Amino acid sequence: MSRGLYAALLTAMADDWDAGGVVRTICQAWEDAPPGAFVQLRLLAGIHRLVLTGQAPELVPFYPNLGGTADPAAAWPLFQPVLAAHVADLQAALTVAPQTNEPGRAAALLVGLFEAVRRSGLSKVRLFEPGASAGLNLLVDRYRIGGADPQSWWSGPAESVLVMGDAVQGPVTPMPFTVVERRGCDLEPVDASTDAGRIRLTSFVWPYQVQRHDRLRAALQIAVSEGVPIVDRADASSWLAGQLSVAPAPDVLTVVWHSVTRVYWPAEETTRVGGLIAAAGQRMPLAHVAMEYPVAESARAAELSVSVHSPGNPVDTEVLATVADHGIPVRVGA
């Protein structure tokens, strides 16, 4: 298991650092990095990218996402020479901040979208996502997502290569909808249409989380075949100000959604985003769907909330569900 692999590697790399080995050489400019920089995850992802790109075939047996079953206790003697042979590559890898785009969270966001459509009475949707990474969750209508009872409901095309059955536990009223526009923003957008972008996203998913790798692989396949959504390089509030300045047709619901993004925003950014949504909701039908932790750095489960705005009416806000870190399962009413 790569949970064991990463534990074994981190222990060995710490010893190598203390001994003045290759790990110290690679990380020598990062001694004073804050804990939130997650230098160790950047290094592990950099090694993962070497494996994914065929530059370290001798390490494949240690990666379950690539079919590996080797004992992590035997890893370091094989990993250490790879690190020594790729010092410059791994130094460059330390400049790449951890970033994922978890398509499992689309299951939670879909439940919020169903509720927004039901409450607004509008089935045409333009979908805006700040913090979209590669924009994979904007393809929610291309994924096959279902409830705990496979006979209860399904959403998305039956032929989809990404199937998330048993994703949602609890009562859900599925609603038909059509996405007429989809767009996102991110401070560091990843281009899922490129090999480099796909490998980057894959490298930050821990190798033992095989189901996550399967979901990501399928979502990336859909993104390439269906067309990658536009993800602009911008901060959330500046970008939303521009997007929300243009009202859609009266029969279109504007939906702003995001997942595990607010924890990375400064407090003032969260305030600005909330203000922009509230102001736009006085001019047009609008829903705000959020899968976020209730308190920054909280150990509590993420919550799925939906707020529906319409001109001249009070805001209708409700917490619908609790959600696992990677989106599945979604526990409606919990």
N, C-alpha and C positions, 0 to 999 in steps of 0.2 A: 504494500500500500504506500502511496506517495505521501500520505500524512506522516508515515514513518520515514519516508525518504527525506522530506523536508526537515523533520526533526533531526535525523542523522546528519544531514548536510549542514544544518545550522550549527550543530555541536562541533562538527569537524572544522567548519570554517572559522568558528570562534577560536579553536585551538590553533589553527593555522595563522590567524591574525596575531595571537599571542606569541607565536614562534617567529614572527616576522616573515611569513611565507607569502605566497602569491596573492592571497586574499588581502593582505595589507597593501600590497602593490596596487591592486585594482581599486581599493577603497581609500587610498591615501588622501584624497581631497575631500573626503566626506566624514572626517572624524567628528566634526562639530554639527553635523546635520541633526535637526530636531527629530524626535521620535516619529512625528507624523509624516516624515519623508519616506519612511519604510524602505530604507536602503537595502535591507535584506531581501525584501520582495522584488525590488528592482533587479538585484543580482540574480535571484532565482529565476525570474522571468527571462533575463538575458541568456542564462544557460538553457532554459526551455526553448528559446528561439533558435539557439545553435542546434538543438536536437531536431526541432521541427523543420529546419531548413537543410537537414542532411549533413551538417558539418561535424556532428559527433555521433555517428551511428553506433559506437560502442556503448553509448548511454541509453539507447532505446529500451533495452530490457528492464530498465528501472522505472519506466513511465507507463502506468496503467492505461492512460488515455490512448497510448499507442500499442496496447496489447501486452506491455511488459509485466512480468511477475517476479523479477529478481529480488533478492533479499536486500533491503536498504542498508543493512549492516555492512554489506560488501561494497557499497557505492564509492566511498571517498577515494580509495586507491585508483579508481578509474576516472573519477571526476577531476581530481587534482591536476593531472596532466592536460586535460582539456582546458581548464582555467589558465594554465601556464601558456598554452598555445594560442589563446585568444584574449590576451590581456587588453589590447586596444579595443576590441569589440565589446568586451564586458565593461570597460571604463565608459564607453559611449552608452551602454545600456543603462548605466546609473543615472543618466540624464532623462530617461523616459519614465514619467510618473505612472504608477499603477492605474490602470484603466480597464474596465470591463464594460460589456453591454449585454446584460442578462436578459435573454428573451423570455425566461420564465416569468418575469415581472409583467409581461403583457397579459397574463391571465388575470392578475389583480386589476390592472388598468382597464381591462375589458369589462369587469364587473362594475366598475365605476362609470364606464361609458354607457353600459346598459341603463343604469339608473338615471344618468343625465338625459339620455334620450327619452326615457319613460316620463320623467318629470317635465321636460320641456315640450314634449309632443312633436319634436323635430327629429327627423331621421337622416337628414343630410348634415354631414359633419365636416368642418375644417379643423384639422388637428395640429396643434402647436406644442412642441416639446422642448423646453429649455433643459440643458444638460443631457442632450440626446446621444452623446458619444458617436456611434456610427449610424444612429437612426433606426436600429432594428425593431424597436417597439412601435415605431410608426407604421410598421407593416402588420399590425395586429389582425387586420381582416384577411390576411393571407395565411394565418395559422389556424390549425384545427384544435380548438380548445373545448373541453367538456367538463361536466360536473362529476361529482363522486359516484353518482349512479349513471352509468353509461346510457341508460334508457331515458334519462331526464332531459338533457339538452346538450346540443353541440353548436358551436359557432365556427364559421370558416369553411373553406372548401374541403370536401371529403378527400380530394386527391392531394392535399397538402403534404409535403414531406416532413413538416414539423407538426407532430400530434402530441398534445398535452392533455391526455385523458386523466380523470381523477384529480384535476388541478384545483377544483373549487368544491369546498365542503359547505353545505348549508343551502338554504333556499335562494334561488336566483330566478329573476324573470328576464329571460333573454329577449332582446328587442332587435328588430331588423334596423340596420343603418348602412349608409353609404358614405365612404370617405371621399369628399370632393376635392380636398386639398390636404397635403401633409408636408410639414416642414419642421426642422428643429434647429437648435444652435448648441454650441459647446465651445468652451475656451480652447480645447484641443480636439477638434473633430477628427475621427478616424475614417478613412475612405475604405469602406468595405468592398469596393469594386476592385481593389488592388490586392495582390498577394501579400504585400507588406502589411497592409491594414488588417487583413484577415489573420495573419500570423501574429501580429501584435496583440489583437484581442484574445486569441487562443492562448498566448504565452502567459497571460496573467490569471488564467483559470487553473487552479491547482490540479495537478495531473490525476489525483485519486478521485476527483469529482467527475466521474465518467458520464453521468447523466447530464450534467451541465455542458460537457463537451459535445455530447450528442445533440443537445438542443441548439447550441451555438453553431455547430456545423450545418445543421438543417436550416437555421435562420439565415446564415450566410449564403447558402445555396439559393434560397428564395430571393434574397436581396440581389444577387447577381442576375438571376433569371428574370425577375420582375422589374428590376430597376431600383437602385439605391436611392432612398429619399434624400433630398437636399438638406444638408446640415451646415449652417453658416458658422463661421468662426466669429463668435461674439459672446459678450456676457449676457446673462438672462434679462436684466431689466432694460438695457439699451435695445436689445433685439425685440423684446415683447412690445416696447413702446412703438417701434416701427410696424410690427405686424398688426397690432391692435388699433392702429390709427386708421386702418381701412376696414370699413364694415362690409360684411358679405351680403348676399341677397337675403331678404327677410325670412326666407324659409330654411336658412342654414344656421346650424348651431355651431358656435365657436367653442372648442374645447381646448383648454390649456391643461396639459398633464405633465407630471414629472414623477420620478421614483428614485428614492435615496439620493437626492440631490441637495435638498435644503441643508443637510448637515455640513456641506462644504461651503455654503454661502455665508459671507459676513452678515451680521444681524441687520445692517442697513440695507443689504441687498434683498433679504427676505421681506423687509418692510416695503421696499420699492416695488417688488413684484406683486405683493398683496395689494398695494395701492393702485397699480396699473390694472389689475384684474377687476377690482371693485369699480374703478372709474369706467372701464369698458363695459361692465355689466349694466351700467345705467344707460348705455347707448344701443346695446344689441343683446340678443339672447346669448348667454355665455355660461359655460360650466367649468369649474376648476376641479380636476381629479388629481389626488395626490396620494402616493404611497410613500410615507415618510415615518421616521421615528418620532414619537411624541416629544422627546427632549433630546437635544444634541448630546451625543456620546452616551445615550441611555442604553441600558441593557434590555429594556422592554422591547416587545415585538413591534415591528412596523405596523402602522395603521393605514387602512385605505379610507380616505374621506372624499366626499363629493359635495361641492357647493354649486347651487344653480342660481344664476342671476338673471333677472329680466327687468327691463325698464319699468320703474314705478312700483316694483314689488319688493318685499323684504327678501333678503338672501336666505335660501333654504339649504342648510348645512347639516350633514350627518356623517358620522363614522360608521362605515358599513361592515368592516371586517378587520381582523388581524392577519398579518401576512408574514410568511417566513422570509428570511433575508434575501433569498434568491427567487422569491415570488411564489413558489409552490411549497406547501399548500396555502390556499386562500381560505380562511375560516370565516364565513359570513355570519354575522351576528355575535361573534366571539369577542 
